[in-house]
Amino acid sequence: MDGFLRKWQDELKKTFTGKSDAPPDWALRLADGDDPGYHLPGSAVWAVHGSMSPIVAGIRTLLMQSLHPGALAGVHEHSNFRDDPLGRLAHTIRWIFTVTYGSRDAAHEASRRVRLLHEAVQGDYSDGRGAVRSYSANDPELASWVHLTFTDSFLAAHLLWGHAIPGGPDAYVREWAQAGRLMGVAGPPLTESELRQQLDAWYASGELRVDDRVAETVAFIRDAPLHPMLRPGYRVLFAGAVYSLEPRFREMLGLKVPRLGPFPLPVRFATKAVLGVVRLALGPKGPSELAARSRLRRLGLPGADLE
């Protein structure tokens, strides 16, 4: 049994970081730098991103982002997500945690690197009205949709499966707006109300659409090519992501909360249980947060060791 648990734990770590035997080098380098960074212990961003809810939020974000034909075209035409989905996941996690826990210099460099990679991601797509439009991954409008879906998903998942957010939802939206600015977003929302208003505007705009490519993407996300040991838990987390979606977006994606006949299954409870097991396997604090706390102690920041 111990061997099985160790193997499961190793596969879990490999899924998130690409390595099972040691923290990734980039996470350890978050101890470097000469400034505290954009986000500190006790912030809303640390509370949300340091919990287990981002695992569900990541799935939800991918589902939401697939509704924009420009974002989806970029993924299908300029990404190897089918061949190396875990590699793409690891790159995304690296950016999120660097902006969350790194110095300001590290956050800017990580964002610059992503934007540089995005320069080649451009082409044409058919929008929700059937008109042909050009897209670029660095386009502020497209970056805005990506930022909105990320912020909405991470907030929604945490409100369902996380603990209290210091300052409440508005604090998280306001603090994470800095990540949007680093990626070229003009006017990211600063309150939960503004987040809702911007999502409503996108929904009413006719820009979002559902087609065969969306269905293919949803099917891929539903049945992600994970190690067999991780698939049972992932099915629960996928159901949790579907559960957390607003009904209007869930309907667009053709998804339903699992039911047994007329009765809904206890998805919220099951998701919480799986996230609890994952936390036991990974530990209460990840290597990125530990490295950041080391940097903050070196800089003499009060509260670097506080929960």
Order of alpha helices (4+ residues) and beta strands (2+ residues): alpha-alpha-alpha-alpha-alpha-alpha-alpha-beta-beta-alpha-alpha-alpha-alpha-alpha-alpha-beta-beta-alpha-alpha
